Amino acid sequence: MKREETVDFHIKSSWHAISRMYNQKAALEDFTASIGYVLININSKEGTPATKIAPLMGLEARSLTRMLKTMEEKGMIFRKQDSVDKRSVRIYLTDEGKRKKEISVETIKDFNVQVREDVSEEELDIFFKVFHKINQTIDKIQLETINPNQYKSKVYEL
């Protein structure tokens, strides 16, 4: 099978193209697409517990820690002890962080509007259904990896 015939090749190449496009737009405002994604996941009014951000983004906590430090140094966020749970720290957006969050949201909206101009609703519906099935397949493979004997007699008859 050629790489162009694999599902993951197309997903990965499209994601890299989208990521490059978002990073080019973010670079004009002196931040990155990853930082923009973090900003989007922080509640603009109430802040967000630091421990909740990484799971929302599918990141390891240590990766996020470095990014939050950079964002704090650039004046996009600040940390404050939770008023209810004193053990917890909440992340809040500064005015600059709110501005860059808005840029991130608008960039995503603009891209999606442009895609919808070129791709019909019917094609998008099929696209979303296919991705749903791909994710179900991934879940099944991961479940088989975690508990291989559960499926041995059902899937792999010898």
C-alpha positions in Angstrom: 0.0 0.0 0.0 1.4 3.4 -1.0 1.3 6.1 1.7 -1.1 8.2 -0.4 -3.6 5.2 -0.1 -3.6 5.2 3.7 -6.2 7.0 5.8 -3.6 8.3 8.3 -1.5 9.9 5.6 -4.4 12.2 4.5 -5.4 13.0 8.0 -1.9 13.8 9.1 -1.0 15.9 6.0 -4.3 17.9 6.3 -3.7 18.5 10.0 -0.1 19.7 9.3 -1.4 22.0 6.6 -4.1 23.4 8.9 -1.5 23.8 11.7 0.9 25.6 9.5 -1.8 28.0 8.3 -2.9 28.7 11.9 0.7 29.2 13.0 1.3 31.7 10.1 -1.7 33.7 11.3 -0.7 33.5 14.9 2.9 34.5 14.2 1.6 37.9 12.8 0.4 38.6 16.4 3.5 37.1 18.1 2.0 33.8 19.4 1.5 30.2 18.2 -1.5 28.1 17.2 -0.9 26.0 20.3 -1.1 29.1 22.5 -4.2 30.1 20.7 -5.8 26.7 21.4 -4.9 27.1 25.1 -6.5 30.6 25.1 -9.7 29.2 23.6 -9.9 26.7 26.5 -9.7 29.3 29.2 -13.0 30.8 30.4 -12.8 34.5 29.8 -14.9 35.5 32.8 -14.4 32.9 35.5 -10.9 31.6 34.6 -10.2 27.9 34.4 -8.6 25.5 36.9 -5.1 24.8 35.7 -5.6 21.1 36.1 -8.6 21.1 33.7 -6.8 22.7 30.7 -4.5 19.9 29.7 -7.3 17.2 29.6 -9.4 19.6 27.5 -6.6 19.7 24.9 -5.4 16.2 25.1 -2.0 17.3 26.4 0.3 16.0 29.1 0.3 18.4 32.2 4.1 19.0 31.8 3.7 20.2 28.2 1.0 22.6 29.3 3.1 23.9 32.2 5.8 25.2 29.9 3.3 26.8 27.6 1.5 28.5 30.6 4.8 29.9 31.8 5.5 31.4 28.3 2.0 32.8 28.2 2.4 34.4 31.6 5.7 35.9 30.6 4.1 37.3 27.4 1.3 38.9 29.5 -1.6 36.8 28.2 -2.6 35.1 31.5 -2.2 35.3 35.2 -2.6 32.7 37.9 -4.8 33.2 41.0 -5.6 30.9 43.9 -9.2 29.5 43.7 -11.4 31.4 46.1 -13.3 28.2 47.1 -10.6 25.6 46.9 -7.4 27.2 48.2 -5.4 24.2 47.0 -6.4 24.9 43.4 -5.0 27.6 41.0 -7.1 29.2 38.3 -5.8 30.6 35.1 -7.3 33.9 34.0 -6.9 35.9 30.7 -5.4 39.3 30.7 -6.8 41.9 28.2 -4.0 40.8 25.9 -4.9 37.2 26.3 -8.6 38.0 25.6 -7.5 39.9 22.4 -5.4 36.9 21.2 -8.2 34.5 22.1 -10.6 36.5 19.9 -8.1 36.4 17.0 -7.8 32.6 17.5 -11.6 32.2 17.5 -12.0 34.4 14.4 -9.3 32.5 12.5 -11.0 29.2 13.2 -14.4 30.6 12.2 -12.9 32.1 9.0 -11.3 28.8 8.0 -14.6 26.9 8.6 -16.6 29.4 6.6 -14.1 29.1 3.7 -14.3 25.3 3.8 -18.1 25.4 3.8 -17.9 27.6 0.7 -15.9 24.9 -1.1 -17.4 21.8 0.4 -21.2 21.0 0.3 -23.2 20.2 3.4 -23.7 16.7 2.0 -20.0 16.2 1.6 -19.3 17.6 5.1 -22.0 15.3 6.5 -20.2 12.3 4.9 -16.8 13.6 6.1 -18.1 13.8 9.7 -19.6 10.3 9.5 -16.4 8.9 8.2 -14.4 10.5 10.9 -16.8 9.2 13.5 -16.3 5.7 12.1 -12.5 6.1 12.1 -12.7 7.2 15.8 -14.8 4.1 16.6 -12.2 1.9 14.8 -9.4 3.6 16.9 -11.4 3.0 20.1 -11.9 -0.7 19.2 -8.2 -1.1 18.4 -7.2 0.5 21.7 -9.6 -1.6 23.6 -8.2 -4.8 22.0 -4.7 -3.6 22.9 -5.7 -3.1 26.5 -7.6 -6.4 26.8 -6.5 -8.6 23.9 -8.0 -11.9 25.3 -11.5 -10.4 25.4 -11.7 -10.4 21.6 -9.5 -13.3 20.7 -12.3 -15.8 20.1 -14.6 -13.3 18.4 -12.2 -11.6 16.0 -9.3 -14.0 15.4 -10.6 -17.4 14.6 -7.9 -19.8 13.6 
